[in-house]
Amino acid sequence: MLKYSDLSSDEVEKFRRTFGKEIAVLNPQEVESLIVTGGFERPVLFCQTLFIHAWYARKPTE
């Protein structure tokens, strides 16, 4: 993806070096667990584009 963007080769290399240090990536199971722990019903992953995930969840009415 980065190879074909307008980034210079130095910028691409900087991204690669810092990705694991400055960007937190959780697997979908961990995200789902966090949502449920927050009091929501089981969430639904309804969209994924590269590293961006969109979830839908309802909070039960009491």
PEVEN-V855834 format. One record per residue. SS is DSSP state (H for helix, E for strand, L for the rest). NEAR is the number of other C-alpha atoms within 12 Angstrom. D_LAST is the distance of its C-alpha to the last C-alpha in Angstrom with 2 decimals. Layout:
ss:near:d_last
SS:NEAR:D_LAST
SS:NEAR:D_LAST
This chain:
ss:near:d_last
L:11:45.60
H:15:47.04
H:14:50.57
H:9:50.50
L:10:48.88
L:11:50.88
L:14:50.45
L:13:53.61
H:14:54.25
H:13:53.79
H:16:50.33
H:18:49.35
H:14:50.64
H:16:48.75
H:19:45.51
H:17:46.27
H:13:47.07
H:13:43.98
H:15:41.35
H:12:40.44
H:11:40.65
H:11:38.78
L:12:36.25
L:12:33.50
L:16:32.77
L:15:30.07
L:14:30.17
H:21:27.37
H:16:26.15
H:14:25.77
H:24:23.88
H:24:21.51
H:19:20.99
H:19:20.36
H:22:17.66
H:21:15.87
H:15:16.48
L:16:14.79
L:17:11.38
E:20:12.00
L:19:12.70
L:21:16.44
L:25:18.23
E:21:21.13
E:19:24.37
E:13:25.74
E:13:28.72
E:12:31.26
E:9:34.31
L:9:36.39
L:15:34.28
E:14:31.47
E:19:28.38
E:17:25.55
E:22:22.14
E:18:19.22
L:22:15.69
L:15:12.19
E:15:9.19
L:11:6.32
L:7:3.74
L:4:0.00
